[in-house]
């Protein structure tokens, strides 16, 4: 199965920030290892994740106080780039929350090209615009639509009439476990609970986590809560944390490579209101670290086996989540069992396995 002469353009907002962008960067690496010629077009000048292939950074062309006409011209530069390189397929990872902008992409920027749209969230408004039924018709004109969880591809997308959806989960890189960096001086290995990601509280609900941590009383035992990341709500969240009785044991860390911090945590939590396929859980388990997560509609139940590699909490209830945190921290038998099962439980999401799935999909569609 060879596609060594196929040319692919991956389109993303950037190569920084969240799990969707990290998975986009990783896809470029996986496809290059499979023999494809890969280009990545990004719309804003933000690059933090490693990638492979040729980068076309439209963000560098953006002028301060860019007008609508300026943005239009910049997007036409993308169109010219796509035509110049005559790509076999475009894999678009952008969120899609404006119908008329996406209609412009479909009819102008991507006209004449085969397309794959990747849906990273279970929130329809982020990938199906404010006119989901109309936009679904455009999805059906693509080669295929990839959902990063079974819930997205088998429940959400078909409910809007999208008929060409398949599941390919996001991948983790086994090399992440090789990080040897020192921990920040404010935390102690094995003595903290970790939550990390973009600090967008309406989505990630760190406020719920802070309340549950406080209710767990783990802070009285000297077990810290570490929140790693940056975002618009960080300052507000820090101010809220300061008024809690657990304040002295809550540590905020700036955005950075998380893997050495994950590897030394007791366990990692997820309290989001919605996700697609939460890489926080996969990354943690791949490093042998158990997880405690709310059972939100998309993702966690496809990753967590309750009481085998973590705890899955059915309701968004502070007392229930606090009890689960207390249990994972103090029940050494449970935690050790989850640690032993963690790595094997996510082996199917390794870059090697997910690369095979992408290669099979592209081979079937482009041969």
Steps between C-alpha positions, in 0.01 A plus 500: 500500500698801373403863443851637476417747224183643654503862613301605804428844645396510865318822594486622861452825685845459658746246640472605864248513787273194531456132430350551152805696390738247655323216320524696175877536543528130583302408190761677288770287662305178455424566134861587421611170655244329272665651193271791415614847396344715772445875517337679793317830450431698819299820526664658807870529578508265799728197490588305816449135410752302297384408149629350176472623144490846346340782699305772321445761771224737390523665840826666396311679225245643742529874553413684821135611502429280199186603310243263352644563154849430636385168640330421169825561312691287749261209449537535124873449562406164651294422190799583279725278714261205471480539122875539462572172679200310356426307817327165481300571813448772762452391862332789681518508882360851558196556718208616285260737675397734217294361213574771245874490564496124450291538186776729370764240583297229327414694183817708463804397704453122469320493166610204290686323782416181683440571867488332838359693795608389849253561784673540837209593728164363605361855504321529160523879491881480477509284185156528341456880513178674599327327205582134561244348262614719211866449580454122519434507125852637448648230723332239282683636196835427665686174449438405860450657844720380786365514854760460775260296715234238431239727658579775248508280191218259590259722691551874449589517131231256378240689704561799274487294181876457445532165327874463444641497853764263642690489829873547528604584854775745585838342568765517770874481442680236713809725494321744730596277791869575443478849650759545776435861595497608864176576676426860603616568855143568616390136466622163626502176298218264595334755725264682265194463282525653152260666262630665186393664177369829370342696787163564343268451797165481316643197316751343742314585825802540724268669749325168552839334551607756761176450692534121483864513611403718795216260591736201479710633793813365328653842552490439875728202439746712304396367156527787254277583206704617201329684214729534199420726208409849386184660371257789527352375828823432686507820704135464603561138597804595708295762683229244571758249628641758744174517696473122545616333823720277282679801345843427649513163322388621154779568251461665158775434246547675164448318173796272422576148383290300748646152477752507786233656721243236399744217566551606863133559590293267718227525237357740241146639493257605227192710583414649159143569398569361154795363304561303185763242587677640808873457453553590867377150584694318228823687573478428870423130461778464242739612774361251751300758696136423599217742429181619666249641254141607465315275256418775250335402173803465272832337573555389859295180478701401190822533701429420866412159639349580839719377787748345253692803370309777673167612640209615286245719684147492359368834634638853521468496876765660722461247781524200264810636330656590836438146621665358185805724547530396862469134405763512224742683727462287813415153365851379410373165367262671256761751387769237449258284301410796279869583455577144391220502241546857376750465214348187347152652513592768243737300279246516215540880493877501439636690200592170337143369515325826410741559209391165354135608517570830325707325235223246436240776472710703256594192297133406462394852404788602273593183312 
